[in-house]
């Protein structure tokens, strides 16, 4: 009888140890599974902007997404109006993908910074956050715009709308000098440098910028700086 008790006790211990081992193994598998599971990046089609932005930022924090990867990651999860707007925005910037910081600073850095054209008549609402505009027949851009790109016009309706910017064959805003408005000489380091006030093709006189004579001559060799 004693021997039977010892054998039963030994068997019970083996079963307990085996069960414990399986439980620990199961826990390790669960932990490992949890670690490799990825959160799905939220897709965005133009609706519920605030909700999508919150989920997006949470994903960036959890996955420690580097800044330079944020825009490419967002772009591949866009659809419908949001994707259309993104493609148009990238064409205007002259790039398929831009760094995350550039989307925040581009307007201040670019000499042809974004400004409003129009007014243009709203033809219809597209979805919840976009509108189709009545653009000139010569327009080379898509007529549907996200609300973030529009501004309500107030005041008397003009007889004609302002002209849209000239677009290159690549679908980019043309950046060409139109006229030299003024000249000046300034000291740069130990050198005296000639500056010219340039009015650009897609800009007004108030949009003119001071550029070095040398840089304009180098970038636009066909432009007559002495005219």
PyMOL CGO cylinders between C-alpha atoms (Angstrom):
from pymol import cmd
from pymol.cgo import CYLINDER

trace = [
    CYLINDER, 0.00, 0.00, 0.00, 2.80, 2.39, 0.88, 0.3, 1, 1, 1, 1, 1, 1,
    CYLINDER, 2.80, 2.39, 0.88, 4.49, 1.68, -2.42, 0.3, 1, 1, 1, 1, 1, 1,
    CYLINDER, 4.49, 1.68, -2.42, 1.22, 2.39, -4.25, 0.3, 1, 1, 1, 1, 1, 1,
    CYLINDER, 1.22, 2.39, -4.25, 0.89, 5.74, -2.45, 0.3, 1, 1, 1, 1, 1, 1,
    CYLINDER, 0.89, 5.74, -2.45, 4.44, 6.66, -3.41, 0.3, 1, 1, 1, 1, 1, 1,
    CYLINDER, 4.44, 6.66, -3.41, 3.82, 5.77, -7.06, 0.3, 1, 1, 1, 1, 1, 1,
    CYLINDER, 3.82, 5.77, -7.06, 0.55, 7.75, -7.09, 0.3, 1, 1, 1, 1, 1, 1,
    CYLINDER, 0.55, 7.75, -7.09, 2.28, 10.71, -5.48, 0.3, 1, 1, 1, 1, 1, 1,
    CYLINDER, 2.28, 10.71, -5.48, 5.08, 10.56, -8.02, 0.3, 1, 1, 1, 1, 1, 1,
    CYLINDER, 5.08, 10.56, -8.02, 2.58, 10.39, -10.88, 0.3, 1, 1, 1, 1, 1, 1,
    CYLINDER, 2.58, 10.39, -10.88, 0.61, 13.33, -9.46, 0.3, 1, 1, 1, 1, 1, 1,
    CYLINDER, 0.61, 13.33, -9.46, 3.79, 15.40, -9.22, 0.3, 1, 1, 1, 1, 1, 1,
    CYLINDER, 3.79, 15.40, -9.22, 4.70, 14.55, -12.81, 0.3, 1, 1, 1, 1, 1, 1,
    CYLINDER, 4.70, 14.55, -12.81, 1.22, 15.50, -14.01, 0.3, 1, 1, 1, 1, 1, 1,
    CYLINDER, 1.22, 15.50, -14.01, 1.34, 18.73, -12.01, 0.3, 1, 1, 1, 1, 1, 1,
    CYLINDER, 1.34, 18.73, -12.01, 4.80, 19.59, -13.34, 0.3, 1, 1, 1, 1, 1, 1,
    CYLINDER, 4.80, 19.59, -13.34, 3.76, 18.81, -16.90, 0.3, 1, 1, 1, 1, 1, 1,
    CYLINDER, 3.76, 18.81, -16.90, 0.64, 20.92, -16.54, 0.3, 1, 1, 1, 1, 1, 1,
    CYLINDER, 0.64, 20.92, -16.54, 2.69, 23.75, -15.04, 0.3, 1, 1, 1, 1, 1, 1,
    CYLINDER, 2.69, 23.75, -15.04, 5.12, 23.48, -17.92, 0.3, 1, 1, 1, 1, 1, 1,
    CYLINDER, 5.12, 23.48, -17.92, 2.29, 23.65, -20.44, 0.3, 1, 1, 1, 1, 1, 1,
    CYLINDER, 2.29, 23.65, -20.44, 0.79, 26.66, -18.67, 0.3, 1, 1, 1, 1, 1, 1,
    CYLINDER, 0.79, 26.66, -18.67, 4.13, 28.45, -18.65, 0.3, 1, 1, 1, 1, 1, 1,
    CYLINDER, 4.13, 28.45, -18.65, 4.63, 27.55, -22.30, 0.3, 1, 1, 1, 1, 1, 1,
    CYLINDER, 4.63, 27.55, -22.30, 1.16, 28.85, -23.10, 0.3, 1, 1, 1, 1, 1, 1,
    CYLINDER, 1.16, 28.85, -23.10, 1.88, 32.08, -21.25, 0.3, 1, 1, 1, 1, 1, 1,
    CYLINDER, 1.88, 32.08, -21.25, 5.15, 32.50, -23.11, 0.3, 1, 1, 1, 1, 1, 1,
    CYLINDER, 5.15, 32.50, -23.11, 3.37, 31.90, -26.39, 0.3, 1, 1, 1, 1, 1, 1,
    CYLINDER, 3.37, 31.90, -26.39, 0.74, 34.45, -25.48, 0.3, 1, 1, 1, 1, 1, 1,
    CYLINDER, 0.74, 34.45, -25.48, 3.38, 37.00, -24.53, 0.3, 1, 1, 1, 1, 1, 1,
    CYLINDER, 3.38, 37.00, -24.53, 5.27, 36.36, -27.73, 0.3, 1, 1, 1, 1, 1, 1,
    CYLINDER, 5.27, 36.36, -27.73, 2.06, 36.63, -29.75, 0.3, 1, 1, 1, 1, 1, 1,
    CYLINDER, 2.06, 36.63, -29.75, 1.19, 39.92, -28.07, 0.3, 1, 1, 1, 1, 1, 1,
    CYLINDER, 1.19, 39.92, -28.07, 4.58, 41.35, -28.90, 0.3, 1, 1, 1, 1, 1, 1,
    CYLINDER, 4.58, 41.35, -28.90, 4.42, 40.61, -32.61, 0.3, 1, 1, 1, 1, 1, 1,
    CYLINDER, 4.42, 40.61, -32.61, 0.82, 41.72, -33.10, 0.3, 1, 1, 1, 1, 1, 1,
    CYLINDER, 0.82, 41.72, -33.10, 0.69, 45.06, -34.97, 0.3, 1, 1, 1, 1, 1, 1,
    CYLINDER, 0.69, 45.06, -34.97, -2.02, 47.68, -34.71, 0.3, 1, 1, 1, 1, 1, 1,
    CYLINDER, -2.02, 47.68, -34.71, -3.67, 48.41, -38.03, 0.3, 1, 1, 1, 1, 1, 1,
    CYLINDER, -3.67, 48.41, -38.03, -2.98, 51.96, -39.23, 0.3, 1, 1, 1, 1, 1, 1,
    CYLINDER, -2.98, 51.96, -39.23, -6.31, 53.84, -39.51, 0.3, 1, 1, 1, 1, 1, 1,
    CYLINDER, -6.31, 53.84, -39.51, -7.47, 54.39, -43.08, 0.3, 1, 1, 1, 1, 1, 1,
    CYLINDER, -7.47, 54.39, -43.08, -8.82, 57.81, -44.06, 0.3, 1, 1, 1, 1, 1, 1,
    CYLINDER, -8.82, 57.81, -44.06, -11.22, 58.78, -46.82, 0.3, 1, 1, 1, 1, 1, 1,
    CYLINDER, -11.22, 58.78, -46.82, -12.10, 62.31, -45.71, 0.3, 1, 1, 1, 1, 1, 1,
    CYLINDER, -12.10, 62.31, -45.71, -14.71, 61.71, -42.99, 0.3, 1, 1, 1, 1, 1, 1,
    CYLINDER, -14.71, 61.71, -42.99, -14.33, 62.12, -39.20, 0.3, 1, 1, 1, 1, 1, 1,
    CYLINDER, -14.33, 62.12, -39.20, -11.07, 64.06, -39.43, 0.3, 1, 1, 1, 1, 1, 1,
    CYLINDER, -11.07, 64.06, -39.43, -10.66, 64.53, -35.66, 0.3, 1, 1, 1, 1, 1, 1,
    CYLINDER, -10.66, 64.53, -35.66, -11.24, 60.86, -34.92, 0.3, 1, 1, 1, 1, 1, 1,
    CYLINDER, -11.24, 60.86, -34.92, -8.76, 59.78, -37.57, 0.3, 1, 1, 1, 1, 1, 1,
    CYLINDER, -8.76, 59.78, -37.57, -6.13, 62.27, -36.37, 0.3, 1, 1, 1, 1, 1, 1,
    CYLINDER, -6.13, 62.27, -36.37, -6.43, 60.93, -32.81, 0.3, 1, 1, 1, 1, 1, 1,
    CYLINDER, -6.43, 60.93, -32.81, -6.01, 57.31, -33.95, 0.3, 1, 1, 1, 1, 1, 1,
    CYLINDER, -6.01, 57.31, -33.95, -3.13, 58.30, -36.22, 0.3, 1, 1, 1, 1, 1, 1,
    CYLINDER, -3.13, 58.30, -36.22, -1.20, 59.99, -33.41, 0.3, 1, 1, 1, 1, 1, 1,
    CYLINDER, -1.20, 59.99, -33.41, -1.78, 57.01, -31.10, 0.3, 1, 1, 1, 1, 1, 1,
    CYLINDER, -1.78, 57.01, -31.10, -0.39, 54.69, -33.77, 0.3, 1, 1, 1, 1, 1, 1,
    CYLINDER, -0.39, 54.69, -33.77, 2.69, 56.89, -34.20, 0.3, 1, 1, 1, 1, 1, 1,
    CYLINDER, 2.69, 56.89, -34.20, 3.33, 56.78, -30.44, 0.3, 1, 1, 1, 1, 1, 1,
    CYLINDER, 3.33, 56.78, -30.44, 2.81, 53.03, -30.03, 0.3, 1, 1, 1, 1, 1, 1,
    CYLINDER, 2.81, 53.03, -30.03, 4.96, 52.12, -33.03, 0.3, 1, 1, 1, 1, 1, 1,
    CYLINDER, 4.96, 52.12, -33.03, 7.53, 54.91, -32.50, 0.3, 1, 1, 1, 1, 1, 1,
    CYLINDER, 7.53, 54.91, -32.50, 7.21, 55.94, -36.15, 0.3, 1, 1, 1, 1, 1, 1,
    CYLINDER, 7.21, 55.94, -36.15, 10.10, 58.23, -37.25, 0.3, 1, 1, 1, 1, 1, 1,
    CYLINDER, 10.10, 58.23, -37.25, 9.05, 61.62, -38.65, 0.3, 1, 1, 1, 1, 1, 1,
    CYLINDER, 9.05, 61.62, -38.65, 10.41, 60.86, -42.11, 0.3, 1, 1, 1, 1, 1, 1,
    CYLINDER, 10.41, 60.86, -42.11, 8.13, 57.80, -42.38, 0.3, 1, 1, 1, 1, 1, 1,
    CYLINDER, 8.13, 57.80, -42.38, 4.88, 59.43, -41.28, 0.3, 1, 1, 1, 1, 1, 1,
    CYLINDER, 4.88, 59.43, -41.28, 3.72, 60.96, -44.56, 0.3, 1, 1, 1, 1, 1, 1,
    CYLINDER, 3.72, 60.96, -44.56, 4.57, 57.87, -46.67, 0.3, 1, 1, 1, 1, 1, 1,
    CYLINDER, 4.57, 57.87, -46.67, 2.70, 55.73, -44.12, 0.3, 1, 1, 1, 1, 1, 1,
    CYLINDER, 2.70, 55.73, -44.12, -0.33, 58.00, -44.20, 0.3, 1, 1, 1, 1, 1, 1,
    CYLINDER, -0.33, 58.00, -44.20, -0.37, 58.24, -48.00, 0.3, 1, 1, 1, 1, 1, 1,
    CYLINDER, -0.37, 58.24, -48.00, -0.72, 54.48, -48.54, 0.3, 1, 1, 1, 1, 1, 1,
    CYLINDER, -0.72, 54.48, -48.54, -3.76, 54.37, -46.23, 0.3, 1, 1, 1, 1, 1, 1,
    CYLINDER, -3.76, 54.37, -46.23, -5.73, 57.16, -47.94, 0.3, 1, 1, 1, 1, 1, 1,
    CYLINDER, -5.73, 57.16, -47.94, -8.71, 56.58, -50.23, 0.3, 1, 1, 1, 1, 1, 1,
    CYLINDER, -8.71, 56.58, -50.23, -11.52, 58.47, -51.97, 0.3, 1, 1, 1, 1, 1, 1,
    CYLINDER, -11.52, 58.47, -51.97, -11.40, 62.27, -51.53, 0.3, 1, 1, 1, 1, 1, 1,
    CYLINDER, -11.40, 62.27, -51.53, -8.46, 62.18, -49.12, 0.3, 1, 1, 1, 1, 1, 1,
    CYLINDER, -8.46, 62.18, -49.12, -6.29, 60.31, -51.64, 0.3, 1, 1, 1, 1, 1, 1,
    CYLINDER, -6.29, 60.31, -51.64, -7.34, 62.66, -54.44, 0.3, 1, 1, 1, 1, 1, 1,
    CYLINDER, -7.34, 62.66, -54.44, -6.43, 65.71, -52.36, 0.3, 1, 1, 1, 1, 1, 1,
    CYLINDER, -6.43, 65.71, -52.36, -3.07, 64.21, -51.34, 0.3, 1, 1, 1, 1, 1, 1,
    CYLINDER, -3.07, 64.21, -51.34, -2.08, 63.50, -54.95, 0.3, 1, 1, 1, 1, 1, 1,
    CYLINDER, -2.08, 63.50, -54.95, -3.00, 67.02, -56.01, 0.3, 1, 1, 1, 1, 1, 1,
    CYLINDER, -3.00, 67.02, -56.01, -1.09, 68.53, -53.08, 0.3, 1, 1, 1, 1, 1, 1,
    CYLINDER, -1.09, 68.53, -53.08, 2.01, 66.51, -53.90, 0.3, 1, 1, 1, 1, 1, 1,
    CYLINDER, 2.01, 66.51, -53.90, 1.88, 67.62, -57.54, 0.3, 1, 1, 1, 1, 1, 1,
    CYLINDER, 1.88, 67.62, -57.54, 1.70, 71.26, -56.48, 0.3, 1, 1, 1, 1, 1, 1,
    CYLINDER, 1.70, 71.26, -56.48, 4.74, 70.78, -54.27, 0.3, 1, 1, 1, 1, 1, 1,
    CYLINDER, 4.74, 70.78, -54.27, 6.59, 69.04, -57.08, 0.3, 1, 1, 1, 1, 1, 1,
    CYLINDER, 6.59, 69.04, -57.08, 7.11, 65.80, -55.21, 0.3, 1, 1, 1, 1, 1, 1,
    CYLINDER, 7.11, 65.80, -55.21, 5.43, 62.44, -54.76, 0.3, 1, 1, 1, 1, 1, 1,
    CYLINDER, 5.43, 62.44, -54.76, 6.34, 62.27, -51.08, 0.3, 1, 1, 1, 1, 1, 1,
    CYLINDER, 6.34, 62.27, -51.08, 7.61, 65.06, -48.81, 0.3, 1, 1, 1, 1, 1, 1,
    CYLINDER, 7.61, 65.06, -48.81, 9.08, 64.92, -45.30, 0.3, 1, 1, 1, 1, 1, 1,
    CYLINDER, 9.08, 64.92, -45.30, 6.62, 65.25, -42.41, 0.3, 1, 1, 1, 1, 1, 1,
    CYLINDER, 6.62, 65.25, -42.41, 8.04, 68.63, -41.39, 0.3, 1, 1, 1, 1, 1, 1,
    CYLINDER, 8.04, 68.63, -41.39, 7.76, 69.98, -44.93, 0.3, 1, 1, 1, 1, 1, 1,
    CYLINDER, 7.76, 69.98, -44.93, 3.98, 69.64, -44.93, 0.3, 1, 1, 1, 1, 1, 1,
    CYLINDER, 3.98, 69.64, -44.93, 3.92, 72.08, -42.00, 0.3, 1, 1, 1, 1, 1, 1,
    CYLINDER, 3.92, 72.08, -42.00, 6.50, 74.56, -43.23, 0.3, 1, 1, 1, 1, 1, 1,
    CYLINDER, 6.50, 74.56, -43.23, 6.18, 74.55, -46.99, 0.3, 1, 1, 1, 1, 1, 1,
    CYLINDER, 6.18, 74.55, -46.99, 3.91, 77.58, -47.18, 0.3, 1, 1, 1, 1, 1, 1,
    CYLINDER, 3.91, 77.58, -47.18, 6.44, 79.82, -45.42, 0.3, 1, 1, 1, 1, 1, 1,
    CYLINDER, 6.44, 79.82, -45.42, 9.52, 78.51, -47.16, 0.3, 1, 1, 1, 1, 1, 1,
    CYLINDER, 9.52, 78.51, -47.16, 8.34, 78.57, -50.76, 0.3, 1, 1, 1, 1, 1, 1,
    CYLINDER, 8.34, 78.57, -50.76, 8.51, 81.94, -52.52, 0.3, 1, 1, 1, 1, 1, 1,
    CYLINDER, 8.51, 81.94, -52.52, 5.27, 81.07, -54.33, 0.3, 1, 1, 1, 1, 1, 1,
    CYLINDER, 5.27, 81.07, -54.33, 3.52, 80.28, -51.06, 0.3, 1, 1, 1, 1, 1, 1,
    CYLINDER, 3.52, 80.28, -51.06, -0.04, 78.98, -51.27, 0.3, 1, 1, 1, 1, 1, 1,
    CYLINDER, -0.04, 78.98, -51.27, -2.65, 81.73, -51.61, 0.3, 1, 1, 1, 1, 1, 1,
    CYLINDER, -2.65, 81.73, -51.61, -6.27, 81.91, -52.60, 0.3, 1, 1, 1, 1, 1, 1,
    CYLINDER, -6.27, 81.91, -52.60, -7.51, 82.22, -56.16, 0.3, 1, 1, 1, 1, 1, 1,
    CYLINDER, -7.51, 82.22, -56.16, -11.03, 82.97, -57.24, 0.3, 1, 1, 1, 1, 1, 1,
    CYLINDER, -11.03, 82.97, -57.24, -13.73, 83.25, -56.19, 0.3, 1, 1, 1, 1, 1, 1,
    CYLINDER, -13.73, 83.25, -56.19, -15.16, 80.20, -57.97, 0.3, 1, 1, 1, 1, 1, 1,
    CYLINDER, -15.16, 80.20, -57.97, -18.73, 78.97, -57.90, 0.3, 1, 1, 1, 1, 1, 1,
    CYLINDER, -18.73, 78.97, -57.90, -19.42, 75.82, -55.87, 0.3, 1, 1, 1, 1, 1, 1,
    CYLINDER, -19.42, 75.82, -55.87, -21.05, 73.26, -58.16, 0.3, 1, 1, 1, 1, 1, 1,
    CYLINDER, -21.05, 73.26, -58.16, -21.81, 70.59, -55.58, 0.3, 1, 1, 1, 1, 1, 1,
    CYLINDER, -21.81, 70.59, -55.58, -20.70, 69.02, -52.32, 0.3, 1, 1, 1, 1, 1, 1,
    CYLINDER, -20.70, 69.02, -52.32, -18.72, 65.80, -52.63, 0.3, 1, 1, 1, 1, 1, 1,
    CYLINDER, -18.72, 65.80, -52.63, -18.98, 63.62, -49.54, 0.3, 1, 1, 1, 1, 1, 1,
    CYLINDER, -18.98, 63.62, -49.54, -18.81, 65.43, -46.20, 0.3, 1, 1, 1, 1, 1, 1,
    CYLINDER, -18.81, 65.43, -46.20, -15.55, 67.37, -46.53, 0.3, 1, 1, 1, 1, 1, 1,
    CYLINDER, -15.55, 67.37, -46.53, -15.04, 68.29, -50.19, 0.3, 1, 1, 1, 1, 1, 1,
    CYLINDER, -15.04, 68.29, -50.19, -16.55, 70.51, -52.87, 0.3, 1, 1, 1, 1, 1, 1,
    CYLINDER, -16.55, 70.51, -52.87, -16.49, 70.58, -56.65, 0.3, 1, 1, 1, 1, 1, 1,
    CYLINDER, -16.49, 70.58, -56.65, -15.78, 74.06, -58.06, 0.3, 1, 1, 1, 1, 1, 1,
    CYLINDER, -15.78, 74.06, -58.06, -16.56, 75.59, -61.42, 0.3, 1, 1, 1, 1, 1, 1,
    CYLINDER, -16.56, 75.59, -61.42, -13.03, 76.23, -62.69, 0.3, 1, 1, 1, 1, 1, 1,
    CYLINDER, -13.03, 76.23, -62.69, -12.06, 77.85, -66.00, 0.3, 1, 1, 1, 1, 1, 1,
    CYLINDER, -12.06, 77.85, -66.00, -12.07, 75.56, -69.02, 0.3, 1, 1, 1, 1, 1, 1,
    CYLINDER, -12.07, 75.56, -69.02, -8.30, 75.96, -69.34, 0.3, 1, 1, 1, 1, 1, 1,
    CYLINDER, -8.30, 75.96, -69.34, -7.74, 74.70, -65.80, 0.3, 1, 1, 1, 1, 1, 1,
    CYLINDER, -7.74, 74.70, -65.80, -5.27, 71.83, -65.51, 0.3, 1, 1, 1, 1, 1, 1,
    CYLINDER, -5.27, 71.83, -65.51, -6.16, 70.77, -61.98, 0.3, 1, 1, 1, 1, 1, 1,
    CYLINDER, -6.16, 70.77, -61.98, -8.91, 68.56, -60.57, 0.3, 1, 1, 1, 1, 1, 1,
    CYLINDER, -8.91, 68.56, -60.57, -12.03, 70.58, -59.63, 0.3, 1, 1, 1, 1, 1, 1,
    CYLINDER, -12.03, 70.58, -59.63, -12.69, 68.75, -56.32, 0.3, 1, 1, 1, 1, 1, 1,
    CYLINDER, -12.69, 68.75, -56.32, -11.06, 70.28, -53.22, 0.3, 1, 1, 1, 1, 1, 1,
    CYLINDER, -11.06, 70.28, -53.22, -10.91, 69.37, -49.54, 0.3, 1, 1, 1, 1, 1, 1,
    CYLINDER, -10.91, 69.37, -49.54, -12.47, 72.02, -47.29, 0.3, 1, 1, 1, 1, 1, 1,
    CYLINDER, -12.47, 72.02, -47.29, -9.06, 72.75, -45.76, 0.3, 1, 1, 1, 1, 1, 1,
    CYLINDER, -9.06, 72.75, -45.76, -8.00, 74.18, -49.14, 0.3, 1, 1, 1, 1, 1, 1,
    CYLINDER, -8.00, 74.18, -49.14, -11.01, 76.50, -49.46, 0.3, 1, 1, 1, 1, 1, 1,
    CYLINDER, -11.01, 76.50, -49.46, -12.00, 79.80, -47.92, 0.3, 1, 1, 1, 1, 1, 1,
    CYLINDER, -12.00, 79.80, -47.92, -15.48, 81.33, -47.91, 0.3, 1, 1, 1, 1, 1, 1,
    CYLINDER, -15.48, 81.33, -47.91, -15.62, 84.42, -50.14, 0.3, 1, 1, 1, 1, 1, 1,
    CYLINDER, -15.62, 84.42, -50.14, -17.37, 87.48, -48.72, 0.3, 1, 1, 1, 1, 1, 1,
    CYLINDER, -17.37, 87.48, -48.72, -18.22, 90.65, -50.60, 0.3, 1, 1, 1, 1, 1, 1,
    CYLINDER, -18.22, 90.65, -50.60, -19.60, 91.61, -54.01, 0.3, 1, 1, 1, 1, 1, 1,
    CYLINDER, -19.60, 91.61, -54.01, -19.22, 89.00, -56.73, 0.3, 1, 1, 1, 1, 1, 1,
    CYLINDER, -19.22, 89.00, -56.73, -16.53, 90.17, -59.20, 0.3, 1, 1, 1, 1, 1, 1,
    CYLINDER, -16.53, 90.17, -59.20, -17.15, 90.13, -62.95, 0.3, 1, 1, 1, 1, 1, 1,
    CYLINDER, -17.15, 90.13, -62.95, -14.26, 87.73, -63.46, 0.3, 1, 1, 1, 1, 1, 1,
    CYLINDER, -14.26, 87.73, -63.46, -12.25, 85.41, -61.24, 0.3, 1, 1, 1, 1, 1, 1,
    CYLINDER, -12.25, 85.41, -61.24, -8.50, 85.65, -60.76, 0.3, 1, 1, 1, 1, 1, 1,
    CYLINDER, -8.50, 85.65, -60.76, -6.42, 83.48, -63.05, 0.3, 1, 1, 1, 1, 1, 1,
    CYLINDER, -6.42, 83.48, -63.05, -5.14, 80.17, -61.79, 0.3, 1, 1, 1, 1, 1, 1,
    CYLINDER, -5.14, 80.17, -61.79, -1.35, 79.75, -61.71, 0.3, 1, 1, 1, 1, 1, 1,
    CYLINDER, -1.35, 79.75, -61.71, 0.46, 78.56, -64.81, 0.3, 1, 1, 1, 1, 1, 1,
    CYLINDER, 0.46, 78.56, -64.81, 1.26, 74.85, -64.72, 0.3, 1, 1, 1, 1, 1, 1,
    CYLINDER, 1.26, 74.85, -64.72, 4.21, 73.12, -66.35, 0.3, 1, 1, 1, 1, 1, 1,
    CYLINDER, 4.21, 73.12, -66.35, 3.93, 70.00, -68.52, 0.3, 1, 1, 1, 1, 1, 1,
    CYLINDER, 3.93, 70.00, -68.52, 4.73, 67.96, -65.40, 0.3, 1, 1, 1, 1, 1, 1,
    CYLINDER, 4.73, 67.96, -65.40, 1.70, 69.35, -63.60, 0.3, 1, 1, 1, 1, 1, 1,
    CYLINDER, 1.70, 69.35, -63.60, 3.77, 71.62, -61.33, 0.3, 1, 1, 1, 1, 1, 1,
    CYLINDER, 3.77, 71.62, -61.33, 3.35, 75.32, -60.62, 0.3, 1, 1, 1, 1, 1, 1,
    CYLINDER, 3.35, 75.32, -60.62, 5.73, 77.19, -62.90, 0.3, 1, 1, 1, 1, 1, 1,
    CYLINDER, 5.73, 77.19, -62.90, 8.46, 79.04, -61.06, 0.3, 1, 1, 1, 1, 1, 1,
    CYLINDER, 8.46, 79.04, -61.06, 9.85, 81.46, -63.61, 0.3, 1, 1, 1, 1, 1, 1,
    CYLINDER, 9.85, 81.46, -63.61, 11.04, 85.07, -63.24, 0.3, 1, 1, 1, 1, 1, 1,
    CYLINDER, 11.04, 85.07, -63.24, 8.73, 87.56, -64.96, 0.3, 1, 1, 1, 1, 1, 1,
    CYLINDER, 8.73, 87.56, -64.96, 10.44, 90.91, -64.44, 0.3, 1, 1, 1, 1, 1, 1,
    CYLINDER, 10.44, 90.91, -64.44, 13.20, 92.69, -62.53, 0.3, 1, 1, 1, 1, 1, 1,
    CYLINDER, 13.20, 92.69, -62.53, 11.56, 95.40, -60.43, 0.3, 1, 1, 1, 1, 1, 1,
    CYLINDER, 11.56, 95.40, -60.43, 14.60, 96.80, -58.65, 0.3, 1, 1, 1, 1, 1, 1,
    CYLINDER, 14.60, 96.80, -58.65, 18.28, 96.28, -57.91, 0.3, 1, 1, 1, 1, 1, 1,
    CYLINDER, 18.28, 96.28, -57.91, 20.51, 96.86, -54.93, 0.3, 1, 1, 1, 1, 1, 1,
    CYLINDER, 20.51, 96.86, -54.93, 23.97, 96.05, -53.69, 0.3, 1, 1, 1, 1, 1, 1,
    CYLINDER, 23.97, 96.05, -53.69, 24.53, 94.62, -50.24, 0.3, 1, 1, 1, 1, 1, 1,
    CYLINDER, 24.53, 94.62, -50.24, 27.43, 93.22, -48.28, 0.3, 1, 1, 1, 1, 1, 1,
    CYLINDER, 27.43, 93.22, -48.28, 27.55, 89.46, -47.86, 0.3, 1, 1, 1, 1, 1, 1,
    CYLINDER, 27.55, 89.46, -47.86, 30.46, 88.47, -45.70, 0.3, 1, 1, 1, 1, 1, 1,
    CYLINDER, 30.46, 88.47, -45.70, 33.42, 90.37, -47.11, 0.3, 1, 1, 1, 1, 1, 1,
    CYLINDER, 33.42, 90.37, -47.11, 31.93, 90.64, -50.60, 0.3, 1, 1, 1, 1, 1, 1,
    CYLINDER, 31.93, 90.64, -50.60, 29.60, 93.14, -52.25, 0.3, 1, 1, 1, 1, 1, 1,
    CYLINDER, 29.60, 93.14, -52.25, 26.72, 91.23, -53.83, 0.3, 1, 1, 1, 1, 1, 1,
    CYLINDER, 26.72, 91.23, -53.83, 24.16, 92.45, -56.37, 0.3, 1, 1, 1, 1, 1, 1,
    CYLINDER, 24.16, 92.45, -56.37, 20.53, 91.62, -55.56, 0.3, 1, 1, 1, 1, 1, 1,
    CYLINDER, 20.53, 91.62, -55.56, 17.55, 91.87, -57.90, 0.3, 1, 1, 1, 1, 1, 1,
    CYLINDER, 17.55, 91.87, -57.90, 13.89, 92.16, -56.92, 0.3, 1, 1, 1, 1, 1, 1,
    CYLINDER, 13.89, 92.16, -56.92, 12.12, 89.47, -58.95, 0.3, 1, 1, 1, 1, 1, 1,
    CYLINDER, 12.12, 89.47, -58.95, 8.44, 89.36, -59.83, 0.3, 1, 1, 1, 1, 1, 1,
    CYLINDER, 8.44, 89.36, -59.83, 7.53, 85.76, -60.57, 0.3, 1, 1, 1, 1, 1, 1,
    CYLINDER, 7.53, 85.76, -60.57, 5.27, 84.48, -63.34, 0.3, 1, 1, 1, 1, 1, 1,
    CYLINDER, 5.27, 84.48, -63.34, 2.60, 83.22, -60.92, 0.3, 1, 1, 1, 1, 1, 1,
    CYLINDER, 2.60, 83.22, -60.92, 2.99, 86.08, -58.46, 0.3, 1, 1, 1, 1, 1, 1,
    CYLINDER, 2.99, 86.08, -58.46, 2.03, 89.73, -58.15, 0.3, 1, 1, 1, 1, 1, 1,
    CYLINDER, 2.03, 89.73, -58.15, 4.30, 92.70, -57.45, 0.3, 1, 1, 1, 1, 1, 1,
    CYLINDER, 4.30, 92.70, -57.45, 3.70, 92.26, -53.72, 0.3, 1, 1, 1, 1, 1, 1,
    CYLINDER, 3.70, 92.26, -53.72, 4.93, 88.66, -54.00, 0.3, 1, 1, 1, 1, 1, 1,
    CYLINDER, 4.93, 88.66, -54.00, 8.28, 89.76, -55.45, 0.3, 1, 1, 1, 1, 1, 1,
    CYLINDER, 8.28, 89.76, -55.45, 11.41, 88.51, -53.67, 0.3, 1, 1, 1, 1, 1, 1,
    CYLINDER, 11.41, 88.51, -53.67, 15.01, 89.65, -53.47, 0.3, 1, 1, 1, 1, 1, 1,
    CYLINDER, 15.01, 89.65, -53.47, 17.39, 87.16, -55.09, 0.3, 1, 1, 1, 1, 1, 1,
    CYLINDER, 17.39, 87.16, -55.09, 21.09, 87.35, -55.87, 0.3, 1, 1, 1, 1, 1, 1,
    CYLINDER, 21.09, 87.35, -55.87, 21.86, 88.32, -59.46, 0.3, 1, 1, 1, 1, 1, 1,
    CYLINDER, 21.86, 88.32, -59.46, 24.19, 85.33, -59.71, 0.3, 1, 1, 1, 1, 1, 1,
    CYLINDER, 24.19, 85.33, -59.71, 21.59, 82.77, -58.57, 0.3, 1, 1, 1, 1, 1, 1,
    CYLINDER, 21.59, 82.77, -58.57, 18.97, 83.99, -61.06, 0.3, 1, 1, 1, 1, 1, 1,
    CYLINDER, 18.97, 83.99, -61.06, 21.49, 84.05, -63.90, 0.3, 1, 1, 1, 1, 1, 1,
    CYLINDER, 21.49, 84.05, -63.90, 22.55, 80.50, -63.06, 0.3, 1, 1, 1, 1, 1, 1,
    CYLINDER, 22.55, 80.50, -63.06, 19.07, 79.01, -62.63, 0.3, 1, 1, 1, 1, 1, 1,
    CYLINDER, 19.07, 79.01, -62.63, 17.37, 80.88, -65.47, 0.3, 1, 1, 1, 1, 1, 1,
    CYLINDER, 17.37, 80.88, -65.47, 20.02, 81.44, -68.12, 0.3, 1, 1, 1, 1, 1, 1,
    CYLINDER, 20.02, 81.44, -68.12, 17.33, 82.28, -70.71, 0.3, 1, 1, 1, 1, 1, 1,
    CYLINDER, 17.33, 82.28, -70.71, 16.00, 85.20, -68.63, 0.3, 1, 1, 1, 1, 1, 1,
    CYLINDER, 16.00, 85.20, -68.63, 17.32, 88.67, -69.53, 0.3, 1, 1, 1, 1, 1, 1,
    CYLINDER, 17.32, 88.67, -69.53, 18.31, 90.29, -66.24, 0.3, 1, 1, 1, 1, 1, 1,
    CYLINDER, 18.31, 90.29, -66.24, 19.23, 93.55, -67.96, 0.3, 1, 1, 1, 1, 1, 1,
    CYLINDER, 19.23, 93.55, -67.96, 15.92, 94.10, -69.73, 0.3, 1, 1, 1, 1, 1, 1,
]
cmd.load_cgo(trace, "trace")
